[in-house]
Amino acid sequence: MKNKLYWLLLLPGIMLLVIFLVIPLFNTLFPTIYEEKFTLYKYIEFFKDEYYLGILIRTLRISIVSTIVCIILGTPTAYYISRCNKKWRSLLIAISIFPLLTNSVVRSFAWINILGKNGVINTIFLKLGLINEPLTLLYTEFSIIIGTIYLFLPLMIITVVGVMENIDNDMMEAAESLGANRIKAFIKVILPMSLPGIIVGGVLVFTGALTAYTTPQLLGGNKNLVLATFIYQKAMSVGDWTGASVIATIMIIITVLVIKLLNGIAARLDKRGEDYA
């Protein structure tokens, strides 16, 4: 009787998942692998095309660099916030979340004003005499990475703070009493215990960077296509919906592989070998 009740309670959620997740995914995948018979021709053609591969590599490079920088910047910041008293912690968390309250289009336009040839950075450098002509900072991979980091760093900080708040201060004190300095104690004690938050935050940043459309479109322009902007071009400009589905499927597979990879790295670093994402 109890098992039947559990299934009845699960049924609405399962139906929603099937209707809004499983069926759309199937409709995306099926046309790419079946044309009168099973075939992987479209995927083979994708990986044979140097232009397509260039877009894939650029997307992965931007996503990986953005994720690494967010981890490097976000983890110490999250540790500092987690060790503040409650009054300051609440204020710092609010400041960290604040950029998320602004639309990504607005944030991207702000970076256009900062990185443009007549933007803040070039104006300052020219007035200081550091450069003779404006630097090309906008519509480059660099500008996409900067915009992506700004976009997703708050997610990394908030995710890691949630884990580090539950780590007792006595852990650091115990490590220091055994001869470790604060940096070594942080690396050997706090960092391994923070792996769940870092892994989840890394996955959020990577998948967000991999699938972001607005920031790469506004800051990268048409010369620096990524997979998300390429999907839009394929579907809306060319009308090649099957080609867009191939790219979307590849992005899904990459996301799953990255989650497995990050869990594998975490299992090596953390002897408990748990899956975090």
C-alpha positions as CSV (number, residue, x, y, z in Angstrom):
1,M,0.0,0.0,0.0
2,K,2.8,2.4,0.9
3,N,4.7,1.7,-2.4
4,K,1.5,2.5,-4.3
5,L,1.2,5.8,-2.4
6,Y,4.8,6.7,-3.1
7,W,4.3,6.1,-6.8
8,L,1.1,8.2,-6.8
9,L,3.1,11.0,-5.2
10,L,5.9,10.7,-7.7
11,L,3.5,10.5,-10.7
12,P,3.0,14.3,-11.2
13,G,6.7,14.9,-11.1
14,I,7.5,12.0,-13.5
15,M,4.9,13.2,-15.9
16,L,6.3,16.8,-15.9
17,L,9.8,15.4,-16.5
18,V,8.6,13.2,-19.4
19,I,6.6,16.0,-21.1
20,F,9.0,18.8,-20.6
21,L,12.4,17.0,-20.6
22,V,12.4,13.5,-22.0
23,I,10.2,14.2,-25.0
24,P,11.9,17.4,-26.1
25,L,15.3,15.7,-25.7
26,F,14.1,12.8,-27.8
27,N,12.8,15.2,-30.5
28,T,16.1,16.9,-30.5
29,L,18.2,13.7,-30.8
30,F,16.1,11.5,-33.0
31,P,16.4,13.6,-36.3
32,T,20.2,13.7,-35.9
33,I,20.6,9.9,-35.8
34,Y,17.8,8.6,-38.1
35,E,17.1,9.2,-41.7
36,E,15.3,6.2,-43.1
37,K,17.9,4.2,-41.1
38,F,20.2,4.7,-38.1
39,T,23.2,6.9,-39.0
40,L,25.9,9.1,-37.3
41,Y,26.7,10.8,-40.6
42,K,25.8,14.3,-39.3
43,Y,28.1,14.0,-36.3
44,I,30.9,12.6,-38.4
45,E,30.5,15.6,-40.8
46,F,30.5,18.0,-37.9
47,F,33.8,16.7,-36.5
48,K,35.3,16.6,-40.0
49,D,34.6,20.3,-40.7
50,E,37.5,22.5,-39.5
51,Y,35.2,25.5,-39.2
52,Y,32.8,23.6,-36.9
53,L,35.7,22.2,-34.8
54,G,37.2,25.7,-34.4
55,I,33.9,26.9,-32.9
56,L,33.8,23.8,-30.6
57,I,37.3,24.4,-29.4
58,R,36.8,28.1,-28.9
59,T,33.6,27.3,-26.8
60,L,35.5,24.7,-24.7
61,R,38.5,27.1,-24.2
62,I,36.2,29.9,-23.0
63,S,34.2,27.6,-20.7
64,I,37.3,26.0,-19.2
65,V,39.2,29.2,-18.7
66,S,36.1,30.9,-17.2
67,T,35.5,28.0,-14.8
68,I,39.2,27.8,-13.6
69,V,39.3,31.6,-13.0
70,C,35.9,31.5,-11.2
71,I,37.2,28.6,-8.9
72,I,40.5,30.5,-8.2
73,L,38.7,33.8,-7.4
74,G,35.5,32.4,-5.9
75,T,37.0,29.8,-3.4
76,P,39.1,32.3,-1.3
77,T,36.3,34.9,-1.5
78,A,33.8,32.3,-0.3
79,Y,36.1,31.3,2.6
80,Y,36.5,34.9,3.7
81,I,32.8,35.5,3.6
82,S,32.1,32.2,5.5
83,R,34.4,33.3,8.3
84,C,32.9,36.8,8.8
85,N,30.4,37.4,11.6
86,K,26.8,37.1,10.6
87,K,26.2,40.8,10.1
88,W,29.0,41.2,7.6
89,R,28.4,37.8,6.1
90,S,24.9,38.8,5.1
91,L,26.1,42.1,3.6
92,L,28.8,40.4,1.6
93,I,26.5,37.7,0.3
94,A,24.0,40.4,-0.7
95,I,26.8,42.2,-2.6
96,S,27.8,38.9,-4.3
97,I,24.3,38.2,-5.4
98,F,23.6,41.8,-6.5
99,P,25.0,41.3,-10.1
100,L,22.6,38.4,-10.6
101,L,19.7,40.9,-10.1
102,T,20.8,42.8,-13.3
103,N,19.9,41.5,-16.7
104,S,22.8,39.9,-18.6
105,V,22.2,42.2,-21.5
106,V,22.7,45.3,-19.3
107,R,25.8,43.8,-17.8
108,S,27.2,43.0,-21.3
109,F,26.5,46.6,-22.5
110,A,28.4,47.8,-19.4
111,W,31.4,45.8,-20.5
112,I,31.1,47.2,-24.0
113,N,31.5,50.7,-22.4
114,I,34.5,49.5,-20.4
115,L,36.3,47.5,-23.1
116,G,35.4,49.5,-26.3
117,K,38.0,51.6,-28.2
118,N,36.5,54.7,-26.6
119,G,35.8,52.8,-23.4
120,V,37.1,53.4,-19.8
121,I,40.2,51.2,-20.1
122,N,41.5,52.6,-23.3
123,T,40.7,56.2,-22.2
124,I,42.7,55.7,-19.0
125,F,45.7,54.1,-20.8
126,L,45.8,56.8,-23.4
127,K,45.7,59.6,-20.8
128,L,48.5,57.9,-18.9
129,G,50.5,57.5,-22.0
130,L,50.8,53.8,-21.7
131,I,49.5,53.2,-25.3
132,N,49.6,55.3,-28.5
133,E,46.4,53.9,-29.9
134,P,43.3,52.1,-28.5
135,L,43.7,48.4,-27.7
136,T,41.3,45.9,-29.4
137,L,39.7,44.5,-26.3
138,L,36.1,44.2,-27.5
139,Y,34.8,41.5,-29.8
140,T,37.6,39.1,-28.8
141,E,37.7,35.9,-26.8
142,F,39.2,37.9,-24.0
143,S,36.1,40.1,-23.8
144,I,33.8,37.0,-23.8
145,I,35.8,35.4,-21.0
146,I,35.7,38.6,-18.9
147,G,32.0,38.9,-19.4
148,T,31.4,35.2,-18.6
149,I,33.5,35.4,-15.4
150,Y,31.5,38.4,-14.3
151,L,28.3,36.7,-15.2
152,F,28.9,33.4,-13.3
153,L,31.4,34.2,-10.5
154,P,28.5,35.1,-8.1
155,L,27.2,31.5,-8.6
156,M,30.5,30.0,-7.6
157,I,30.9,32.2,-4.5
158,I,27.4,31.5,-3.2
159,T,27.7,27.7,-3.9
160,V,31.0,27.4,-2.1
161,V,29.9,29.7,0.8
162,G,27.1,27.3,1.6
163,V,29.5,24.5,2.1
164,M,32.3,26.4,3.9
165,E,29.8,27.8,6.5
166,N,29.4,24.2,7.8
167,I,33.2,23.7,8.2
168,D,34.1,24.2,11.9
169,N,36.8,26.7,12.6
170,D,38.4,24.1,14.9
171,M,39.7,22.3,11.7
172,M,42.0,25.2,10.9
173,E,43.1,25.6,14.4
174,A,43.9,21.9,14.7
175,A,45.9,22.0,11.5
176,E,47.9,25.1,12.7
177,S,48.5,23.4,16.1
178,L,50.2,20.5,14.2
179,G,52.6,22.9,12.4
180,A,50.8,23.9,9.2
181,N,50.6,27.6,8.3
182,R,47.3,29.1,7.3
183,I,47.8,28.6,3.5
184,K,48.9,25.0,3.9
185,A,46.0,24.3,6.4
186,F,43.6,25.9,3.9
187,I,44.9,23.7,1.0
188,K,45.1,20.5,3.0
189,V,42.0,20.8,5.2
190,I,39.5,23.4,4.1
191,L,39.8,22.8,0.3
192,P,39.2,19.0,0.4
193,M,36.2,19.6,2.7
194,S,34.9,22.2,0.3
195,L,35.0,20.0,-2.8
196,P,31.2,19.4,-2.9
197,G,30.6,23.1,-3.3
198,I,33.6,23.6,-5.7
199,I,32.4,20.8,-7.9
200,V,28.8,21.9,-8.0
201,G,29.9,25.5,-8.6
202,G,32.4,24.4,-11.3
203,V,29.6,22.5,-13.1
204,L,27.3,25.5,-12.9
205,V,29.9,27.8,-14.3
206,F,31.0,25.5,-17.0
207,T,27.5,24.6,-18.3
208,G,26.5,28.3,-18.0
209,A,29.5,29.4,-20.0
210,L,29.1,26.5,-22.5
211,T,25.4,27.5,-23.2
212,A,25.6,31.3,-22.8
213,Y,24.2,33.2,-25.7
214,T,23.8,36.9,-24.8
215,T,27.3,37.6,-23.5
216,P,29.2,35.9,-26.4
217,Q,26.9,37.5,-28.9
218,L,27.3,41.1,-27.6
219,L,31.0,40.9,-26.5
220,G,32.3,38.5,-29.1
221,G,30.5,39.6,-32.2
222,N,30.1,37.5,-35.3
223,K,33.8,36.8,-35.7
224,N,34.0,34.8,-32.4
225,L,31.1,32.4,-32.7
226,V,30.5,29.9,-29.9
227,L,28.2,26.9,-29.9
228,A,25.2,28.8,-28.5
229,T,25.4,31.6,-31.1
230,F,26.1,29.0,-33.8
231,I,22.9,27.1,-32.9
232,Y,21.0,30.4,-33.3
233,Q,22.6,31.1,-36.6
234,K,21.9,27.5,-37.8
235,A,18.3,27.5,-36.7
236,M,17.1,31.1,-37.3
237,S,19.3,32.4,-40.1
238,V,19.9,29.3,-42.2
239,G,16.9,27.3,-41.1
240,D,18.9,24.1,-40.5
241,W,17.1,22.8,-37.5
242,T,18.7,19.3,-37.8
243,G,22.2,20.9,-37.8
244,A,21.2,23.0,-34.7
245,S,20.0,19.7,-33.0
246,V,23.4,18.1,-33.7
247,I,25.2,21.0,-32.0
248,A,22.7,20.9,-29.1
249,T,23.2,17.1,-28.6
250,I,27.0,17.6,-28.6
251,M,26.7,20.3,-25.9
252,I,24.6,17.9,-23.8
253,I,27.2,15.1,-24.2
254,I,30.0,17.5,-23.3
255,T,28.2,18.6,-20.2
256,V,27.7,15.0,-19.0
257,L,31.3,14.2,-19.7
258,V,32.5,17.2,-17.8
259,I,30.3,16.3,-14.8
260,K,31.9,12.8,-14.8
261,L,35.4,14.2,-15.2
262,L,34.9,16.7,-12.2
263,N,33.6,13.9,-10.1
264,G,36.6,11.7,-11.0
265,I,39.0,14.5,-10.1
266,A,37.1,15.0,-6.8
267,A,37.2,11.3,-6.0
268,R,41.0,11.4,-6.4
269,L,41.4,14.4,-4.2
270,D,38.9,13.2,-1.6
271,K,39.5,9.6,-0.5
272,R,35.8,9.2,0.3
273,G,35.2,9.2,-3.5
274,E,31.7,10.6,-3.4
275,D,29.8,11.9,-6.4
276,Y,29.1,15.6,-5.9
277,A,27.3,16.5,-9.2
